């Protein structure tokens, strides 16, 4: 009888071990999915509408900068940004004449916000902005509230835009 009981206990132990392993794996995978789905980030695309390339492109948000490199005329680059606190978005680049330019997009975002922002640059000017926020994910308020853009840091750049949920606004 003792030889019969031993194989049953071994089977029961193996079954319990497999079950425990499956439960632990499910919990770890579930936790990982929650962490990934709650991570924020706004996808920012910079489109160069020409006529010249944009060199050494950098996207700035509060507390962080993201290098995009060079963008050829007609091309675009995308980066996911995560500011450290309340922020707007600024695009810095060197133009064909070698001048450094900073374009400020008047939008509102905070850590954890999700959505996308498409920025079109033509020459040294902001040609348009389109945002596609995902209000379901915004923890407090929409980062894409409508409001006129503040003047840019350089007087030669005339950027008067309005950023509104789901609207394409061109100057």
C-alpha positions in Angstrom: 0.0 0.0 0.0 2.8 2.4 0.7 4.2 1.9 -2.9 0.8 2.8 -4.3 0.5 6.0 -2.2 3.9 7.3 -3.2 3.1 7.6 -7.0 -0.2 9.4 -6.2 1.5 11.9 -3.9 4.2 12.5 -6.5 1.5 13.1 -9.2 -0.4 15.4 -6.8 2.8 17.3 -6.0 3.6 17.8 -9.7 0.0 18.9 -10.4 0.1 21.4 -7.6 3.5 22.7 -8.7 2.3 23.1 -12.3 -0.9 24.9 -11.1 1.1 27.2 -8.9 3.5 28.0 -11.8 0.6 28.8 -14.1 -1.0 31.1 -11.5 2.2 32.9 -10.9 2.9 33.3 -14.6 -0.7 34.6 -15.2 -0.3 37.2 -12.3 3.1 38.4 -13.7 1.8 38.7 -17.3 -1.3 40.5 -16.1 0.7 42.9 -14.0 3.0 43.6 -16.9 0.0 44.3 -19.2 -1.4 46.7 -16.7 1.9 48.6 -16.4 2.4 48.8 -20.2 -1.2 49.9 -20.8 -1.0 52.7 -18.2 2.3 54.1 -19.3 1.8 57.5 -20.9 3.3 59.2 -23.8 2.3 61.5 -26.6 3.5 60.5 -30.0 5.0 63.6 -31.7 5.5 63.6 -35.5 7.6 66.3 -37.2 6.8 66.6 -40.9 9.2 68.7 -43.1 7.0 70.1 -45.9 10.2 71.6 -47.5 11.7 73.1 -49.4 14.9 72.5 -47.4 15.8 69.7 -45.0 15.6 70.2 -41.2 18.9 69.4 -39.6 19.6 68.3 -36.0 15.9 68.2 -35.1 15.2 68.0 -31.3 11.7 67.9 -29.7 11.6 69.5 -26.3 9.1 69.0 -23.5 9.5 70.0 -19.8 12.4 68.1 -18.4 13.3 66.1 -21.5 14.7 66.5 -25.0 14.4 64.0 -27.8 16.8 64.0 -30.8 15.3 63.1 -34.1 18.3 63.8 -36.3 17.9 65.2 -39.8 14.6 65.2 -41.7 14.7 65.5 -45.5 12.1 67.7 -47.3 8.9 65.7 -47.6 9.9 63.2 -44.9 8.9 62.9 -41.2 10.1 61.5 -37.9 8.2 60.3 -34.8 9.0 60.1 -31.2 7.0 59.4 -28.0 7.5 62.2 -25.4 7.0 62.1 -21.7 7.4 65.4 -19.9 8.4 65.5 -16.2 5.6 68.1 -15.4 3.2 70.4 -17.2 4.5 71.2 -20.6 4.1 72.4 -24.1 6.1 71.1 -27.1 8.9 72.9 -28.9 10.7 71.8 -32.1 14.3 73.0 -32.5 16.3 72.5 -35.7 19.1 74.0 -37.9 17.8 75.3 -41.3 19.6 75.2 -44.6 21.3 78.6 -43.9 22.8 77.2 -40.6 20.4 79.2 -38.4 19.0 77.5 -35.3 15.3 77.8 -35.1 12.9 77.1 -32.2 9.1 76.6 -32.9 6.8 76.5 -30.0 3.5 74.5 -30.2 1.0 75.8 -27.7 -0.5 72.6 -26.3 -0.9 71.2 -22.9 0.4 67.9 -21.6 1.5 66.3 -18.4 3.2 63.0 -17.4 0.9 60.1 -18.3 -1.0 61.8 -21.1 -1.5 59.8 -24.3 -2.3 60.8 -27.8 -0.5 62.1 -30.9 0.6 65.4 -32.2 1.5 66.0 -35.8 3.6 69.1 -36.4 4.1 70.3 -40.0 7.1 72.6 -40.7 7.5 74.6 -43.9 10.7 76.5 -44.2 11.3 78.1 -40.8 7.6 78.3 -39.9 5.0 76.2 -38.3 2.7 75.2 -41.1 0.1 73.3 -39.2 -0.7 71.1 -36.2 -3.0 68.3 -35.8 -3.6 66.5 -32.5 -5.4 63.3 -31.8 -5.7 63.1 -28.1 -7.2 60.1 -26.3 -9.3 61.7 -23.6 -10.2 58.3 -22.1 -6.6 58.1 -20.9 -6.1 61.6 -19.6 -5.9 61.5 -15.8 -7.0 65.1 -15.2 -7.9 67.1 -18.3 -7.3 67.0 -22.0 -3.9 68.2 -23.0 -5.3 69.5 -26.3 -7.6 72.2 -25.1 -8.3 74.9 -27.6 -6.3 78.1 -27.1 -4.3 80.4 -29.3 -0.6 79.9 -29.5 1.7 82.3 -27.7 4.3 84.1 -29.8 7.4 82.1 -30.5 10.8 82.8 -29.1 12.1 84.3 -32.4 10.3 87.3 -33.9 10.9 86.1 -37.4 8.8 83.1 -36.8 5.1 83.9 -37.1 3.2 80.9 -35.6 -0.4 81.7 -34.8 -2.2 78.4 -34.4 -5.0 77.0 -32.4 -4.7 73.5 -31.2 -8.1 71.8 -30.8 -9.2 68.2 -30.3 -9.2 66.5 -33.6 -8.9 69.6 -35.8 -6.2 70.4 -38.3 -5.4 74.1 -38.1 -3.0 75.6 -40.6 -1.6 79.1 -40.7 
